[in-house]
Amino acid sequence: MVDRDGYRPNVGIVLCNDSNQVFWGKRVHEHAWQFPQGGIQKGETPVQAMYRELDEETGLEPSHVKIIGRTKGWLRYEVPRQFVRRETRDFYKGQKQIWFLLRLIGRDSDVSLRKSEQPEFDAWRWHDYWIPLDSVIEFKRGVYRNALTELSHHLRIKVPETYRLS
């Protein structure tokens, strides 16, 4: 499902523990780390999509987490043409995302990357909230910066200079 402007509706998930560290997942068979995220299916609300993606990618259920906040609006990024399937290049630009900030109220052992038939991640770890932006694929860096910055006030943590836009 792509909107009339060429963006696919999507959710992003910043899952934090009691120390305000964030869940950082390693993509299957890649050296790329990222937050859980995924598309919103037809008829789903962003909250429903977030819980579905959370379950599919981390094995966590609604009882394992508490929603702390979400972005006020959509954050967009464009996908470089070389990453877009040839048959969709004329109308697909990228993704628009609602980001959720969640607190893990379950245990680390509740995370199950193999719960899904097609796992997204093959490893995970806790990382400082302010992940280094150079570890994020270049075309998603702005969205990560904006999401983490907007959501940080819920945790009462200061935005570092490296995250401030010049």
C-alpha positions as CSV (number, residue, x, y, z in Angstrom):
1,M,0.0,0.0,0.0
2,V,1.5,3.3,-1.2
3,D,-0.1,6.7,-0.7
4,R,-0.7,9.1,-3.6
5,D,2.6,10.8,-2.9
6,G,4.6,7.5,-3.3
7,Y,5.2,6.8,0.4
8,R,4.4,3.5,2.1
9,P,2.9,3.9,5.6
10,N,5.1,2.3,8.2
11,V,5.8,2.1,11.9
12,G,9.2,2.4,13.7
13,I,9.8,1.1,17.2
14,V,12.3,2.4,19.8
15,L,12.2,-0.1,22.6
16,C,14.0,0.9,25.7
17,N,14.8,-0.9,29.0
18,D,14.9,0.6,32.5
19,S,18.3,2.1,31.8
20,N,17.0,3.9,28.7
21,Q,19.1,1.8,26.5
22,V,17.4,0.8,23.2
23,F,16.9,-2.5,21.4
24,W,19.2,-2.7,18.4
25,G,18.6,-5.6,16.0
26,K,21.1,-7.0,13.5
27,R,19.4,-7.8,10.1
28,V,19.6,-11.5,9.1
29,H,22.7,-12.3,7.1
30,E,23.8,-8.6,7.1
31,H,26.1,-6.4,9.1
32,A,23.4,-3.8,9.4
33,W,21.8,-2.8,12.7
34,Q,18.4,-1.1,13.1
35,F,15.3,-0.6,15.1
36,P,12.3,-2.8,14.5
37,Q,10.0,-1.4,11.8
38,G,7.5,-2.5,9.2
39,G,4.6,-1.6,7.0
40,I,1.1,-0.8,8.0
41,Q,-1.3,-3.2,6.4
42,K,-4.7,-2.2,4.9
43,G,-7.2,-1.7,7.7
44,E,-4.6,-1.6,10.5
45,T,-4.1,1.4,12.8
46,P,-0.5,2.4,13.5
47,V,-0.8,1.0,17.0
48,Q,-2.0,-2.4,15.7
49,A,0.8,-2.4,13.1
50,M,3.3,-1.6,15.8
51,Y,2.2,-4.5,18.0
52,R,2.2,-6.9,15.0
53,E,5.7,-5.8,13.9
54,L,7.0,-6.0,17.5
55,D,5.8,-9.6,17.8
56,E,7.1,-10.6,14.3
57,E,10.5,-9.0,14.8
58,T,11.2,-9.4,18.5
59,G,8.7,-12.0,19.7
60,L,7.4,-9.5,22.3
61,E,3.7,-9.2,23.0
62,P,1.7,-6.2,24.3
63,S,2.0,-7.5,27.9
64,H,5.8,-7.2,27.6
65,V,5.8,-3.5,26.8
66,K,4.3,-0.1,27.7
67,I,3.8,2.7,25.2
68,I,5.6,5.8,26.5
69,G,5.1,8.0,23.4
70,R,4.9,8.4,19.7
71,T,5.8,10.9,17.1
72,K,3.2,13.6,16.4
73,G,3.1,13.1,12.7
74,W,4.7,11.1,9.9
75,L,8.5,11.1,9.4
76,R,9.5,10.5,5.8
77,Y,12.5,9.2,4.0
78,E,13.2,8.5,0.3
79,V,14.7,5.2,-0.8
80,P,17.5,5.6,-3.4
81,R,16.4,4.3,-6.8
82,Q,18.9,1.5,-6.8
83,F,17.2,-0.1,-3.7
84,V,13.7,0.1,-5.3
85,R,12.4,-2.7,-7.4
86,R,12.3,-1.8,-11.0
87,E,8.6,-2.3,-11.4
88,T,7.8,0.2,-8.7
89,R,10.3,2.9,-9.5
90,D,7.8,5.2,-11.2
91,F,5.5,5.6,-8.2
92,Y,7.4,4.5,-5.1
93,K,9.5,7.2,-3.3
94,G,10.0,5.8,0.2
95,Q,8.4,5.4,3.5
96,K,6.4,7.6,5.9
97,Q,6.6,6.4,9.5
98,I,5.0,6.9,12.9
99,W,7.5,6.1,15.5
100,F,6.7,4.6,18.9
101,L,8.7,4.7,22.1
102,L,8.1,1.6,24.2
103,R,9.4,0.5,27.6
104,L,10.2,-3.2,28.1
105,I,8.3,-4.2,31.3
106,G,9.0,-7.9,30.6
107,R,12.4,-9.6,30.8
108,D,15.2,-9.7,28.3
109,S,14.5,-13.5,28.0
110,D,11.0,-12.6,26.6
111,V,12.7,-11.5,23.4
112,S,12.5,-14.3,20.8
113,L,14.0,-13.5,17.4
114,R,12.9,-17.0,16.1
115,K,9.2,-16.7,16.9
116,S,8.5,-15.6,13.3
117,E,8.8,-18.0,10.4
118,Q,10.9,-15.4,8.6
119,P,13.1,-13.7,11.2
120,E,14.2,-10.1,10.5
121,F,17.0,-10.2,13.0
122,D,19.6,-12.8,13.9
123,A,21.1,-10.9,16.9
124,W,20.2,-8.1,19.2
125,R,21.7,-6.0,22.0
126,W,21.0,-3.0,24.2
127,H,22.6,0.2,23.0
128,D,22.9,3.7,24.4
129,Y,19.8,5.7,23.4
130,W,21.7,8.1,21.2
131,I,22.9,5.5,18.7
132,P,25.7,6.8,16.4
133,L,24.0,8.0,13.2
134,D,26.8,6.8,11.0
135,S,25.8,3.3,12.0
136,V,22.4,3.8,10.3
137,I,22.1,3.5,6.5
138,E,22.5,6.9,5.1
139,F,19.0,7.5,3.7
140,K,17.4,6.7,7.0
141,R,19.6,8.9,9.2
142,G,17.4,11.9,9.2
143,V,14.4,9.9,10.3
144,Y,16.3,8.2,13.1
145,R,17.7,11.6,14.2
146,N,14.2,13.2,14.2
147,A,12.4,10.2,15.8
148,L,15.0,9.9,18.7
149,T,15.1,13.6,19.2
150,E,11.3,14.0,19.3
151,L,10.8,11.0,21.6
152,S,13.7,11.8,24.0
153,H,11.6,14.3,26.0
154,H,9.5,11.3,27.3
155,L,12.6,10.0,28.9
156,R,13.9,13.4,30.0
157,I,17.2,13.0,28.4
158,K,19.2,15.8,26.7
159,V,19.8,15.8,23.0
160,P,23.5,15.7,22.2
161,E,25.2,18.2,19.9
162,T,25.8,15.4,17.3
163,Y,22.0,15.1,16.9
164,R,21.3,18.8,16.6
165,L,20.6,20.0,13.1
166,S,22.9,22.7,11.9
